[in-house]
Amino acid sequence: MPTYDYVCPENGCELSVFHAMSERIGTWGELCDLASADVGATARTSPVERQIGTGHVLPPRSGKDLGIGGGGGCCSGTGCNC
């Protein structure tokens, strides 16, 4: 499951949660329930906005996963500065 960051404009708080891509979180109460966080003084019905992020990428397990010979990734002595 992907990680999503949400912000509540009413209180300025940001929370990160895991959920299915098909799941939609629309209120502070829903977000706090999912994150096991206290809603505090903010109304449970306050809207939240999903933030655009870069996503999370898992590195390949080996060079074979990239379709190249051993050495792993691009760091096989080719001088790519990674």
C-alpha positions in Angstrom: 0.0 0.0 0.0 1.3 3.5 -0.8 1.9 6.2 1.7 -0.1 9.4 1.4 0.4 12.8 3.1 -2.6 14.9 4.0 -2.9 18.4 5.4 -5.8 19.9 7.2 -6.2 23.6 6.2 -8.1 24.4 9.4 -5.4 23.4 11.8 -2.3 23.3 9.5 -1.5 19.7 10.7 0.0 17.1 8.3 -0.4 13.4 8.7 1.1 10.5 6.7 -1.0 7.3 6.3 -1.0 4.0 4.4 -4.1 3.1 2.5 -5.2 1.5 -0.8 -5.1 3.7 -3.9 -8.9 3.3 -4.2 -9.6 4.6 -0.7 -10.6 8.3 -0.4 -10.0 10.3 2.8 -12.0 13.5 2.9 -12.2 14.6 6.5 -10.0 15.2 9.5 -11.9 12.6 11.5 -11.4 9.9 8.8 -7.7 10.8 8.6 -7.2 10.7 12.4 -9.0 7.4 12.7 -6.7 5.9 10.0 -3.6 7.4 11.6 -4.7 6.5 15.1 -4.3 10.2 16.0 -6.3 12.4 18.3 -8.5 14.9 16.5 -7.9 17.5 19.2 -10.0 20.7 18.9 -10.5 20.4 15.2 -13.9 19.3 14.0 -14.0 15.8 12.7 -15.9 17.1 9.6 -13.1 19.5 8.6 -11.9 18.7 5.1 -8.4 17.5 4.4 -6.3 17.7 1.2 -4.0 15.0 -0.1 -0.6 16.4 -0.9 1.3 15.6 -4.1 4.4 13.7 -3.3 7.3 12.0 -5.0 6.2 8.5 -4.0 8.3 5.7 -2.5 10.5 3.6 -4.8 12.1 0.4 -3.7 15.5 -0.2 -5.2 16.1 -3.4 -7.3 17.4 -6.4 -5.4 20.2 -6.9 -7.9 21.6 -5.9 -11.3 19.7 -8.9 -12.7 16.4 -7.1 -11.8 17.5 -4.2 -14.1 18.4 -6.5 -16.9 22.1 -5.9 -16.5 25.1 -8.0 -15.4 26.3 -8.0 -11.8 27.5 -4.9 -10.0 24.0 -3.7 -9.1 22.3 -0.6 -10.5 24.3 1.9 -12.4 27.2 1.8 -10.0 29.2 -0.9 -11.8 32.3 1.3 -12.3 30.9 3.3 -15.2 31.5 6.7 -13.5 27.9 7.8 -13.3 28.4 9.7 -10.1 25.7 8.0 -8.1 
